[in-house]
Amino acid sequence: MVVRREKKSRKMRGSRTMGWGIRGQHRDRGSQGGRQIGMHKEKWSWLVKYGEGWYGKHGFRNPTTKLTSAISLRKLNELLVSGSIKIKEIDGKKIVDLNELGYDKLLGGGIISVPVTIKVGKATDRAIQKVKQIGGEVILSPTE
């Protein structure tokens, strides 16, 4: 193959259309398809591959809704027994701080077998009652 001595752009200087034929043949087709293009016809292959949920109605998420991260006594007991949650001991009391673990609320489902002091932002009445039955305590501390 022969080595090209000069670039095509240099070779075409002064030729008006730079090898694209009659003037106008190489005009008007730049920037085909950004945000203004119709996705259904013009970008269908991209849409099939990446555009899940592109069509249709998708609901509304209320921005003022406060999401709470809750844990039940059953799940808390499993975590305590398995050793996933470390229990702090202060003055002979076993203390679990659910605020530090990322939980906002303690629910009363299930039972707890270890008498502990639980610090949490919110708790249901049943949860407080069940913890007190086995000799524990629930301290409600505001998280915000």
GROMACS elastic network, one bead per residue, 0.5 to 0.9 nm:
[ bonds ]
;  ai    aj funct       b0    kb
    2     5     6  0.89009   500
    4     7     6  0.71329   500
    4     8     6  0.87440   500
    6     9     6  0.83641   500
    6    10     6  0.66425   500
    6    11     6  0.66300   500
    7    10     6  0.53577   500
    7    11     6  0.62815   500
    7    12     6  0.87280   500
    8    12     6  0.60152   500
    8    13     6  0.87262   500
    8    18     6  0.86327   500
    9    12     6  0.53578   500
    9    13     6  0.66042   500
    9    18     6  0.76544   500
   10    13     6  0.54824   500
   11    14     6  0.87461   500
   11    15     6  0.88775   500
   11    18     6  0.89019   500
   12    15     6  0.55406   500
   12    16     6  0.81529   500
   12    17     6  0.83894   500
   12    18     6  0.53520   500
   12    19     6  0.73426   500
   13    16     6  0.76688   500
   13    18     6  0.74306   500
   14    17     6  0.85702   500
   14    18     6  0.81568   500
   15    18     6  0.56738   500
   15    19     6  0.77169   500
   16    19     6  0.84496   500
   16    23     6  0.79135   500
   17    20     6  0.54783   500
   17    21     6  0.63178   500
   17    22     6  0.70272   500
   17    23     6  0.59412   500
   17    24     6  0.84726   500
   17    25     6  0.88425   500
   17    26     6  0.84116   500
   18    21     6  0.78811   500
   19    22     6  0.88758   500
   20    23     6  0.74849   500
   20    24     6  0.85476   500
   20    25     6  0.64675   500
   20    26     6  0.61322   500
   21    24     6  0.83015   500
   21    25     6  0.65372   500
   21    26     6  0.81701   500
   22    25     6  0.59633   500
   22    26     6  0.86477   500
   23    26     6  0.74147   500
   23    27     6  0.82114   500
   24    27     6  0.51601   500
   24    28     6  0.80665   500
   25    28     6  0.86017   500
   26    29     6  0.75459   500
   27    30     6  0.77271   500
   29    32     6  0.66989   500
   31    34     6  0.73490   500
   32    37     6  0.76932   500
   33    36     6  0.64916   500
   33    38     6  0.80109   500
   33    39     6  0.88142   500
   33    42     6  0.78184   500
   33    43     6  0.80252   500
   34    37     6  0.59086   500
   35    38     6  0.83404   500
   35    39     6  0.89367   500
   36    39     6  0.89161   500
   37    42     6  0.69792   500
   37    43     6  0.80043   500
   38    41     6  0.61972   500
   38    42     6  0.58183   500
   38    43     6  0.71803   500
   39    42     6  0.55251   500
   39    44     6  0.60638   500
   39    46     6  0.84679   500
   39    47     6  0.68946   500
   40    43     6  0.63310   500
   40    44     6  0.54041   500
   40    47     6  0.75768   500
   41    44     6  0.55770   500
   42    45     6  0.85281   500
   43    46     6  0.55283   500
   43    47     6  0.62152   500
   43    48     6  0.88402   500
   44    48     6  0.61247   500
   44    49     6  0.86484   500
   45    48     6  0.52328   500
   45    49     6  0.63834   500
   45    50     6  0.86680   500
   46    49     6  0.52193   500
   46    50     6  0.58796   500
   46    51     6  0.69459   500
   47    50     6  0.54246   500
   47    52     6  0.73923   500
   47    54     6  0.77343   500
   48    51     6  0.59303   500
   48    52     6  0.73317   500
   49    52     6  0.77109   500
   51    54     6  0.53189   500
   51    55     6  0.85872   500
   52    55     6  0.81124   500
   53    56     6  0.71925   500
   53    57     6  0.87869   500
   53    58     6  0.79962   500
   55    58     6  0.86875   500
   61    64     6  0.88733   500
   61    65     6  0.82952   500
   62    65     6  0.57166   500
   63    66     6  0.82925   500
   68   103     6  0.76631   500
   68   104     6  0.58522   500
   68   105     6  0.69603   500
   69   102     6  0.71648   500
   69   103     6  0.50127   500
   69   104     6  0.52597   500
   69   105     6  0.64468   500
   70   102     6  0.89593   500
   70   103     6  0.55917   500
   70   104     6  0.57816   500
   70   106     6  0.58155   500
   70   107     6  0.67637   500
   71    74     6  0.82687   500
   71    75     6  0.64755   500
   71    76     6  0.66738   500
   71    98     6  0.88942   500
   71   103     6  0.66591   500
   71   104     6  0.81487   500
   71   105     6  0.64222   500
   71   106     6  0.52879   500
   71   107     6  0.59421   500
   71   108     6  0.88688   500
   72    75     6  0.53380   500
   72    76     6  0.61731   500
   72    77     6  0.85511   500
   72   105     6  0.84904   500
   72   106     6  0.57807   500
   72   108     6  0.58745   500
   72   109     6  0.54031   500
   72   110     6  0.70243   500
   72   111     6  0.88030   500
   72   127     6  0.82136   500
   73    77     6  0.59397   500
   73    78     6  0.85569   500
   73   106     6  0.70606   500
   73   107     6  0.62598   500
   73   108     6  0.57584   500
   73   109     6  0.57006   500
   73   110     6  0.54668   500
   73   111     6  0.56459   500
   73   112     6  0.57458   500
   73   127     6  0.70675   500
   73   130     6  0.87446   500
   73   131     6  0.86368   500
   74    77     6  0.52156   500
   74    78     6  0.63642   500
   74    79     6  0.88306   500
   74   107     6  0.89681   500
   74   108     6  0.82121   500
   74   109     6  0.61656   500
   74   111     6  0.55341   500
   74   112     6  0.64374   500
   75    78     6  0.50786   500
   75    79     6  0.62927   500
   75    80     6  0.86545   500
   75   109     6  0.87707   500
   75   110     6  0.80654   500
   75   112     6  0.89380   500
   76    79     6  0.51493   500
   76    80     6  0.61551   500
   76    81     6  0.86395   500
   76    85     6  0.85451   500
   76   106     6  0.89297   500
   76   112     6  0.74763   500
   77    80     6  0.50468   500
   77    81     6  0.60487   500
   77    82     6  0.84535   500
   77   110     6  0.86860   500
   77   111     6  0.73185   500
   77   112     6  0.51560   500
   77   113     6  0.67064   500
   77   114     6  0.74008   500
   78    81     6  0.52864   500
   78    82     6  0.60431   500
   78    83     6  0.84605   500
   78    84     6  0.85271   500
   78   112     6  0.86115   500
   79    82     6  0.52656   500
   79    83     6  0.60269   500
   79    84     6  0.51045   500
   79    85     6  0.57609   500
   80    83     6  0.52062   500
   80    84     6  0.63299   500
   80    85     6  0.55397   500
   80    86     6  0.75062   500
   80    87     6  0.78075   500
   80   114     6  0.78888   500
   81    84     6  0.78726   500
   81    85     6  0.85782   500
   81   113     6  0.86803   500
   81   114     6  0.82513   500
   82    85     6  0.79849   500
   83    86     6  0.64560   500
   83    87     6  0.85877   500
   85    96     6  0.80242   500
   85   101     6  0.85859   500
   86    96     6  0.76129   500
   87    94     6  0.60711   500
   87    95     6  0.58276   500
   87    96     6  0.56098   500
   87    97     6  0.86202   500
   87   116     6  0.85461   500
   88    93     6  0.80237   500
   88    94     6  0.57288   500
   88    95     6  0.51142   500
   88    96     6  0.65095   500
   88    97     6  0.86521   500
   89    92     6  0.58288   500
   89    93     6  0.53531   500
   89    95     6  0.60518   500
   89    96     6  0.89934   500
   90    93     6  0.53222   500
   90    94     6  0.67644   500
   90    95     6  0.72678   500
   91    94     6  0.85643   500
   93   116     6  0.71872   500
   93   117     6  0.70670   500
   94   115     6  0.76292   500
   94   116     6  0.50506   500
   94   117     6  0.59672   500
   94   118     6  0.85905   500
   94   136     6  0.89133   500
   95   116     6  0.57733   500
   95   118     6  0.59148   500
   95   119     6  0.75124   500
   96   100     6  0.89306   500
   96   116     6  0.69784   500
   96   117     6  0.62041   500
   96   119     6  0.62630   500
   96   120     6  0.87865   500
   97   100     6  0.56692   500
   97   101     6  0.68505   500
   97   103     6  0.89630   500
   97   117     6  0.84096   500
   97   118     6  0.59413   500
   97   120     6  0.65011   500
   98   102     6  0.63330   500
   98   103     6  0.52754   500
   98   104     6  0.71673   500
   98   105     6  0.82826   500
   98   106     6  0.84745   500
   98   118     6  0.70150   500
   98   119     6  0.59117   500
   98   120     6  0.53101   500
   98   121     6  0.82001   500
   99   102     6  0.52388   500
   99   103     6  0.53633   500
   99   104     6  0.61611   500
   99   105     6  0.87628   500
   99   119     6  0.69587   500
   99   120     6  0.55704   500
   99   121     6  0.68633   500
   99   141     6  0.85818   500
   99   143     6  0.68116   500
  100   103     6  0.75222   500
  100   120     6  0.89680   500
  103   106     6  0.77828   500
  103   120     6  0.73955   500
  103   121     6  0.81568   500
  104   120     6  0.62565   500
  104   121     6  0.52961   500
  104   122     6  0.62244   500
  104   123     6  0.84656   500
  104   143     6  0.71825   500
  105   120     6  0.63856   500
  105   121     6  0.60172   500
  105   123     6  0.52681   500
  105   124     6  0.78932   500
  106   120     6  0.70296   500
  106   121     6  0.82612   500
  106   122     6  0.63708   500
  106   124     6  0.65072   500
  106   127     6  0.66113   500
  106   128     6  0.85224   500
  107   110     6  0.88535   500
  107   122     6  0.88823   500
  107   123     6  0.61264   500
  107   124     6  0.56619   500
  107   125     6  0.85975   500
  107   126     6  0.75860   500
  107   127     6  0.55996   500
  107   128     6  0.88197   500
  108   111     6  0.77665   500
  108   123     6  0.80567   500
  108   124     6  0.63304   500
  108   125     6  0.75857   500
  108   126     6  0.50032   500
  108   128     6  0.76209   500
  108   129     6  0.85066   500
  108   130     6  0.73266   500
  109   126     6  0.81533   500
  109   127     6  0.74329   500
  111   127     6  0.88024   500
  111   130     6  0.70774   500
  111   131     6  0.83242   500
  112   115     6  0.76611   500
  112   130     6  0.76221   500
  112   131     6  0.70051   500
  112   134     6  0.79728   500
  113   131     6  0.89678   500
  113   134     6  0.73635   500
  114   131     6  0.89377   500
  114   134     6  0.76277   500
  114   135     6  0.87438   500
  114   136     6  0.80448   500
  115   131     6  0.71473   500
  115   132     6  0.83253   500
  115   133     6  0.89843   500
  115   134     6  0.57729   500
  115   135     6  0.53986   500
  115   137     6  0.79520   500
  116   131     6  0.78026   500
  116   134     6  0.88356   500
  116   135     6  0.76125   500
  116   137     6  0.65104   500
  116   138     6  0.84257   500
  117   131     6  0.84597   500
  117   135     6  0.89904   500
  117   136     6  0.54153   500
  117   138     6  0.57611   500
  117   139     6  0.72161   500
  118   131     6  0.87122   500
  118   136     6  0.78519   500
  118   137     6  0.62212   500
  118   139     6  0.60049   500
  118   140     6  0.83698   500
  119   137     6  0.86289   500
  119   138     6  0.60719   500
  119   140     6  0.60504   500
  119   141     6  0.65237   500
  120   123     6  0.71286   500
  120   138     6  0.74083   500
  120   139     6  0.64060   500
  120   140     6  0.53029   500
  120   141     6  0.57659   500
  120   142     6  0.76453   500
  120   143     6  0.77860   500
  121   139     6  0.81970   500
  121   140     6  0.52205   500
  121   143     6  0.53442   500
  121   144     6  0.86340   500
  122   140     6  0.60487   500
  122   141     6  0.76062   500
  122   142     6  0.76859   500
  122   143     6  0.87174   500
  123   126     6  0.83195   500
  123   127     6  0.63656   500
  123   128     6  0.66989   500
  123   138     6  0.80733   500
  123   140     6  0.73992   500
  124   127     6  0.52563   500
  124   128     6  0.64664   500
  124   129     6  0.87212   500
  125   128     6  0.52203   500
  125   129     6  0.61298   500
  125   130     6  0.86667   500
  126   129     6  0.50332   500
  126   130     6  0.60895   500
  126   131     6  0.85897   500
  127   130     6  0.52480   500
  127   131     6  0.62165   500
  127   132     6  0.86362   500
  127   138     6  0.86027   500
  128   131     6  0.53022   500
  128   132     6  0.62232   500
  128   133     6  0.87048   500
  128   136     6  0.88943   500
  128   137     6  0.73861   500
  128   138     6  0.60474   500
  129   132     6  0.52285   500
  129   133     6  0.62273   500
  130   133     6  0.50978   500
  130   134     6  0.69095   500
  130   136     6  0.85925   500
  131   134     6  0.57556   500
  131   135     6  0.66822   500
  131   136     6  0.50725   500
  131   137     6  0.60949   500
  131   138     6  0.71289   500
  132   135     6  0.50627   500
  132   137     6  0.56126   500
  132   138     6  0.77875   500
  133   136     6  0.72409   500
